[in-house]
Amino acid sequence: MENEIIFNKKLRKSLDEQLQILKDAPRSRERSLSITKLQESIMWLGMDLQRLNDTNPYPESKNPNNTIIEPTADGLKM
């Protein structure tokens, strides 16, 4: 399981690096869709970390009275 967590975190970081490159490219509908799909991929890998019972980086996220927006986990720029 530890290997899966490391794999997911490395892959999320790599995808975020590609996402930043794509965001700097000239815009088109197709590139905008690609940006969305990369963001979704990063999100789903985050959900897989949750499945693996990785520590929740957003402990107050389910508190409806919380007004704090936490920074993105793993230092991702998304």
ZIFENZI-V449946 format. One record per helix or strand. SS is the DSSP state (H for helix, E for strand). FROM is the first residue (numbers start at 1). LEN is the number of residues. If there is no record, write none. Layout:
# ZIFENZI-V449946
ss:from:len
SS:FROM:LEN
SS:FROM:LEN
This chain:
# ZIFENZI-V449946
ss:from:len
H:2:22
H:29:23
H:73:3
